[in-house]
Amino acid sequence: MIYKKKNSSNRWLLEHFKDLYVKKAKNNKIRSRAWFKLEQLDKSNRIFKTNMNVIDLGAAPGSWSQYAVSKIGKKGRIIACDILPIKPITGVDIFQGDFSNKKTLNFMLNSFSHIKFHLVMSDMTPNITGHFSIDMPRIINLAKLALKISNYVLSKKGIFLLKSFQGEGFNELYKEIKIFFKHIKICKPKTSRTRSREIFILATR
C-alpha cells in the first residue's frame, strides 16, 4: 500500500510540473495555478467590479487575492484569511487564524462587522488524506463554514463563490445554499483538471 501511494504521489508531481498553468504561474510570478481558475470564472460570469469589498477564505498562498486586487481598484478592500501564513500582498489585509475555532471565528466576524462585503470567495480545502470517505465530510464542513461567514458579512446583493467537490454531502450543501441565495450556478473552469471532482458554486442574492 505504501508503494502504491508513493507511485501515485510521483505521478501527481510529474503531472503538476508539466502543467501549462503551473508554468504560466511561475513565469508570471503568480503564486499558484488557482489564479487562472478565478480568472476564467470571472471572465465567464463578470464577478468582480471596481470598489468591491472582498473576503478571500482559505487564501494561502494568495493567488486569488492577487487576482482580485488587480480588479477592484484602489477604493475596494480585500481581506485574505487562512490558518496558514500568507506573504504580504500590496492592497490586501491578511488575517491568520483557524476560523473553524469558534473563538477565532467570532473574533474575525466582530472585527469585520462594520464592513459590508460584496463578495465572499472560498478556495478552502482540508488536508487531503487520499481517502474520499474521510476527505469529503471535511470538505463539506469547510464549505458550510464558508456559507455561515457569507451569511454574516455579505451585502444584500452579495456574491458567494465556493470551491467544493462532487460526492456524498454535496446535494445537502447545495440545498442549504439555495435557502440563502436566489441564483446558483455550478461552474467548472477549463483550468480544473478533467478527472478532478472539483467544482465551483457561484451564488447571488
C-alpha positions as CSV (number, residue, x, y, z in Angstrom):
1,M,0.0,0.0,0.0
2,I,2.8,2.4,0.8
3,Y,4.4,1.6,-2.6
4,K,1.2,2.4,-4.4
5,K,0.8,5.7,-2.5
6,K,4.4,6.7,-3.4
7,N,3.7,5.9,-7.1
8,S,0.5,8.0,-7.0
9,S,2.4,10.9,-5.4
10,N,5.2,10.7,-8.0
11,R,2.6,10.7,-10.9
12,W,0.9,13.8,-9.4
13,L,4.2,15.6,-9.1
14,L,5.2,14.7,-12.6
15,E,1.8,15.9,-13.9
16,H,2.0,19.1,-11.8
17,F,5.3,20.3,-13.1
18,K,4.3,19.6,-16.7
19,D,1.0,21.5,-16.2
20,L,0.7,24.5,-18.5
21,Y,-0.9,26.7,-15.8
22,V,1.8,25.8,-13.3
23,K,4.4,27.0,-15.8
24,K,2.4,30.1,-16.6
25,A,2.1,31.0,-12.9
26,K,5.8,30.6,-12.4
27,N,6.7,32.7,-15.5
28,N,4.3,35.5,-14.5
29,K,5.2,35.5,-10.7
30,I,1.7,34.3,-9.8
31,R,1.5,32.3,-6.5
32,S,-0.4,29.3,-7.8
33,R,-2.3,28.0,-10.8
34,A,-5.5,28.7,-8.9
35,W,-5.2,32.3,-10.2
36,F,-6.2,31.1,-13.7
37,K,-9.3,29.3,-12.3
38,L,-10.6,32.5,-10.8
39,E,-9.7,34.5,-14.0
40,Q,-11.7,32.1,-16.1
41,L,-14.7,32.1,-13.6
42,D,-14.6,35.9,-13.7
43,K,-14.4,36.2,-17.4
44,S,-17.4,33.9,-17.8
45,N,-19.5,35.4,-15.1
46,R,-18.3,39.0,-14.5
47,I,-17.8,38.5,-10.8
48,F,-15.5,41.4,-10.0
49,K,-16.4,45.1,-10.1
50,T,-14.4,48.2,-9.0
51,N,-14.7,49.3,-5.4
52,M,-15.7,45.8,-4.2
53,N,-15.1,44.6,-0.6
54,V,-13.9,41.0,-0.8
55,I,-13.2,38.3,1.8
56,D,-10.9,35.5,0.5
57,L,-11.3,32.4,2.7
58,G,-8.6,29.7,2.5
59,A,-6.4,32.3,0.7
60,A,-2.9,30.8,1.1
61,P,-0.7,31.2,-0.8
62,G,-2.6,34.2,-2.1
63,S,-3.2,33.8,-5.8
64,W,-7.0,34.6,-5.6
65,S,-6.3,37.7,-3.7
66,Q,-3.6,38.6,-6.2
67,Y,-6.2,38.4,-9.0
68,A,-8.9,40.2,-7.0
69,V,-6.6,43.2,-6.1
70,S,-5.9,43.7,-9.8
71,K,-9.7,44.0,-10.5
72,I,-11.3,46.0,-7.7
73,G,-9.4,49.3,-7.9
74,K,-7.9,51.4,-5.0
75,K,-11.1,52.0,-3.2
76,G,-12.0,48.4,-2.8
77,R,-10.8,46.2,0.1
78,I,-9.6,42.6,0.3
79,I,-9.2,40.6,3.4
80,A,-7.3,37.3,2.9
81,C,-7.9,34.7,5.6
82,D,-6.2,31.4,6.3
83,I,-4.8,29.2,9.0
84,L,-1.5,29.3,7.1
85,P,0.8,32.3,6.9
86,I,0.5,34.4,3.7
87,K,3.3,36.5,2.3
88,P,2.2,40.2,2.1
89,I,0.3,41.3,-1.0
90,T,0.0,45.0,-1.7
91,G,-3.6,46.2,-1.2
92,V,-4.6,43.1,0.8
93,D,-5.2,42.8,4.5
94,I,-4.2,39.4,5.9
95,F,-6.0,37.7,8.8
96,Q,-4.3,34.5,10.0
97,G,-6.2,32.1,12.2
98,D,-8.2,28.9,12.4
99,F,-11.8,30.1,11.9
100,S,-13.1,26.6,12.5
101,N,-12.4,27.5,16.1
102,K,-15.4,29.4,17.5
103,K,-13.4,32.0,19.4
104,T,-11.3,32.8,16.3
105,L,-14.4,32.9,14.1
106,N,-16.2,35.2,16.4
107,F,-13.2,37.5,16.7
108,M,-12.9,37.6,12.9
109,L,-16.6,38.4,12.4
110,N,-16.6,41.0,15.1
111,S,-13.5,42.6,13.5
112,F,-15.4,42.9,10.2
113,S,-18.8,43.7,11.5
114,H,-18.5,47.4,10.3
115,I,-17.8,46.3,6.7
116,K,-20.4,45.1,4.2
117,F,-18.8,42.7,1.7
118,H,-19.8,42.4,-1.9
119,L,-18.1,39.1,-2.4
120,V,-17.1,36.1,-0.2
121,M,-14.9,33.7,-2.1
122,S,-13.7,30.4,-0.6
123,D,-10.9,28.2,-2.0
124,M,-10.7,26.3,1.3
125,T,-9.7,22.6,1.2
126,P,-8.8,20.5,4.2
127,N,-5.6,18.4,4.4
128,I,-6.3,15.7,2.0
129,T,-5.7,12.1,3.1
130,G,-6.5,10.5,-0.2
131,H,-9.4,8.6,1.3
132,F,-12.5,10.2,-0.1
133,S,-14.8,8.8,2.6
134,I,-12.7,10.8,5.1
135,D,-12.0,13.8,3.0
136,M,-15.5,14.6,1.7
137,P,-17.1,15.2,5.1
138,R,-14.2,17.6,5.9
139,I,-14.7,19.4,2.6
140,I,-18.5,19.8,3.3
141,N,-17.8,21.1,6.8
142,L,-15.5,23.8,5.5
143,A,-18.0,24.7,2.8
144,K,-20.7,25.1,5.4
145,L,-18.4,27.3,7.5
146,A,-17.8,29.5,4.4
147,L,-21.6,29.7,3.9
148,K,-22.0,30.7,7.5
149,I,-19.5,33.5,7.2
150,S,-21.0,34.7,3.9
151,N,-24.5,34.9,5.6
152,Y,-23.0,37.1,8.3
153,V,-20.9,39.5,6.2
154,L,-22.4,39.7,2.7
155,S,-24.4,42.8,1.5
156,K,-28.0,42.3,0.2
157,K,-26.9,41.7,-3.3
158,G,-23.7,39.9,-2.4
159,I,-21.9,37.1,-4.3
160,F,-20.7,33.8,-2.8
161,L,-18.1,31.9,-4.7
162,L,-17.3,28.5,-3.2
163,K,-15.0,25.6,-4.3
164,S,-16.4,22.2,-3.5
165,F,-16.2,18.7,-4.7
166,Q,-18.8,16.3,-6.0
167,G,-19.5,13.5,-3.6
168,E,-21.5,12.5,-0.5
169,G,-23.0,15.5,1.2
170,F,-22.8,17.8,-1.8
171,N,-26.6,17.7,-2.5
172,E,-27.3,18.6,1.1
173,L,-24.9,21.5,0.8
174,Y,-26.4,22.7,-2.4
175,K,-29.9,22.7,-0.9
176,E,-28.6,24.7,2.1
177,I,-27.1,27.3,-0.2
178,K,-30.4,27.6,-2.1
179,I,-32.1,28.7,1.2
180,F,-30.0,31.8,1.3
181,F,-29.3,32.7,-2.4
182,K,-31.7,33.2,-5.3
183,H,-29.5,32.3,-8.2
184,I,-27.0,29.4,-8.1
185,K,-24.7,28.3,-10.9
186,I,-22.3,25.3,-10.9
187,C,-19.1,26.0,-12.8
188,K,-16.0,24.0,-13.8
189,P,-13.4,26.2,-15.4
190,K,-11.1,24.7,-18.1
191,T,-8.2,25.1,-15.6
192,S,-9.7,22.4,-13.4
193,R,-8.2,19.0,-14.2
194,T,-10.7,16.8,-16.1
195,R,-10.6,13.9,-13.7
196,S,-10.9,16.1,-10.6
197,R,-14.3,16.2,-8.8
198,E,-13.6,19.9,-8.1
199,I,-16.4,22.3,-9.0
200,F,-17.3,25.9,-8.1
201,I,-20.6,27.2,-6.9
202,L,-21.4,30.8,-7.8
203,A,-24.4,32.1,-5.8
204,T,-26.0,35.5,-5.8
205,R,-28.8,37.0,-3.7
